[in-house]
Amino acid sequence: MQFILTPHAVSDFTSVGDASSLNRVKLIPAINAPKMNQPTRLQIKNLLAAGHSLTFTSESSGQGGEKVIVQLNDKPIGEVYTWDKEEKRHRNIVHGSDVEAKLAAEIKEWMYDAFFPYVVARDIICDSYRCDFQIDEDVLTLGISGEWSYDGMEETEGGMMVIEGED
């Protein structure tokens, strides 16, 4: 397992890894971290401050691109490609309120504009990701956990991305 940490994550190492992984730590400065629009950042920070969890998963689904699901308190929000029992076919179904659906759409847009280029530039290239937004001392971060497999080998990669508060 390889961890890629920003300087802020070093002070709270246990939130990303443990001491047994210390010899595999690589520090990458948070300079040029992709920016998320201010209303979305504020909405995420308010949700986290109120005790909610906000995560997303992304799987390489092959044809059709990445399958991305945003979850609020472990429940999907926004458009999710789901089996519709009534129509007996797969289709995009909107989950959550209008506000939650809009937040999910903004997070998905940010993922394609900023998150995917960020992980590629740092060689955290995986088949699937599970990421969680976190806030600590007004620093908004994204914990990144990814898995990949190739030719029978399976590996896990991880890191932390500072979204706001690195200055």
C-alpha positions in Angstrom: 0.0 0.0 0.0 1.4 3.4 -1.0 0.2 6.6 0.7 0.5 10.0 -0.8 0.1 12.6 1.8 -0.1 16.4 1.9 1.8 18.2 4.7 -1.5 18.7 6.6 -2.1 14.9 6.7 1.3 14.3 8.3 0.1 15.7 11.7 -2.7 13.2 11.7 -1.1 10.2 10.1 -3.4 7.7 11.7 -6.4 9.1 9.7 -4.9 7.8 6.5 -2.5 5.0 7.4 -0.7 3.5 10.4 2.8 3.4 11.7 3.5 0.1 10.0 3.2 1.9 6.7 5.6 4.6 7.6 8.4 3.4 5.4 6.2 3.8 2.3 5.1 7.3 2.8 5.7 9.8 0.1 5.0 13.5 0.7 3.5 15.5 -2.1 2.9 19.3 -1.6 -0.6 20.5 -2.1 0.4 23.2 -4.5 -1.8 23.5 -7.6 -4.5 21.4 -6.0 -7.7 21.6 -8.1 -10.2 24.1 -6.9 -13.9 23.4 -6.3 -16.4 26.3 -6.6 -17.0 28.2 -3.4 -20.8 27.4 -3.0 -20.1 23.7 -3.3 -17.2 23.8 -0.9 -19.3 25.7 1.6 -22.2 23.3 1.3 -19.9 20.3 1.8 -18.3 22.0 4.9 -21.7 22.8 6.4 -22.8 19.2 5.9 -19.6 17.8 7.5 -19.8 20.3 10.4 -23.4 19.1 11.1 -22.1 15.6 11.5 -23.1 14.2 8.1 -20.9 12.0 5.9 -20.3 12.7 2.3 -18.5 10.1 0.1 -18.3 9.0 -3.5 -17.3 5.9 -5.3 -16.1 5.5 -8.8 -15.7 2.3 -10.8 -14.2 1.8 -14.2 -17.2 0.4 -16.0 -15.6 0.1 -19.4 -18.0 1.2 -22.1 -19.8 4.3 -21.1 -17.1 5.7 -18.8 -16.8 5.8 -15.1 -19.7 4.8 -12.8 -19.8 7.5 -10.1 -22.1 7.4 -7.1 -22.2 10.2 -4.5 -23.5 9.3 -1.1 -24.8 11.4 1.8 -24.9 9.4 5.0 -24.3 6.2 3.1 -27.4 6.8 0.8 -27.0 7.6 -2.9 -27.9 11.2 -4.0 -28.2 12.5 -7.5 -28.4 10.5 -10.7 -27.6 6.8 -10.2 -27.7 4.2 -13.0 -30.1 1.8 -11.4 -32.4 -1.1 -12.3 -35.9 0.1 -12.6 -38.2 -2.7 -11.4 -41.3 -1.2 -12.9 -39.8 -0.6 -16.4 -37.6 -3.7 -16.1 -34.5 -1.9 -17.4 -31.5 0.1 -16.3 -31.9 3.9 -16.3 -30.7 7.0 -14.4 -32.8 7.5 -11.3 -32.5 10.7 -9.2 -32.1 10.0 -5.5 -32.5 12.6 -2.7 -33.9 16.1 -2.7 -33.3 18.6 -5.5 -30.6 20.3 -3.4 -28.9 17.0 -2.8 -29.2 16.0 -6.5 -27.6 19.4 -7.5 -24.7 18.9 -5.0 -24.1 15.4 -6.4 -24.0 16.8 -10.0 -21.5 19.5 -8.9 -19.3 16.9 -7.2 -19.4 14.7 -10.3 -18.5 17.6 -12.5 -15.6 18.5 -10.2 -14.4 14.9 -10.3 -14.1 14.9 -14.0 -12.5 18.4 -14.1 -10.2 18.1 -11.1 -10.2 14.8 -9.2 -9.3 12.4 -12.1 -6.5 14.6 -13.4 -5.2 15.0 -9.8 -5.0 11.2 -9.2 -3.5 10.6 -12.6 -0.8 13.2 -12.1 0.1 11.6 -8.8 0.1 8.0 -10.1 -2.9 6.9 -7.9 -4.4 5.2 -11.0 -7.0 2.6 -9.9 -9.9 0.6 -11.2 -12.1 1.9 -8.4 -12.0 4.7 -5.8 -13.8 5.2 -2.5 -13.3 8.8 -1.3 -14.6 10.6 1.7 -14.8 14.4 2.3 -13.3 15.4 5.7 -13.0 18.6 7.6 -10.4 19.2 10.4 -9.7 22.7 11.8 -11.4 24.3 8.8 -9.3 22.4 6.3 -11.5 20.5 3.7 -9.8 17.4 2.4 -10.7 14.3 0.4 -9.5 10.9 1.7 -8.7 8.8 -1.4 -8.7 5.0 -1.3 -8.3 3.1 -4.6 -8.0 -0.5 -5.7 -6.7 -2.0 -8.9 -6.0 -5.5 -10.2 -3.9 -6.7 -13.2 -3.0 -10.2 -14.2 -4.1 -11.8 -10.9 -2.4 -9.1 -8.7 -4.5 -6.8 -6.5 -3.2 -3.6 -4.9 -4.6 -0.8 -2.9 -3.5 2.8 -3.1 -4.4 5.8 -1.1 -3.8 9.5 -0.4 -5.3 12.7 0.7 -6.2 15.8 -1.4 -6.4 19.2 0.2 -9.4 21.0 -1.3 -9.5 24.1 0.8 -7.5 25.6 3.6 -4.0 24.7 2.5 -2.8 28.3 2.6 
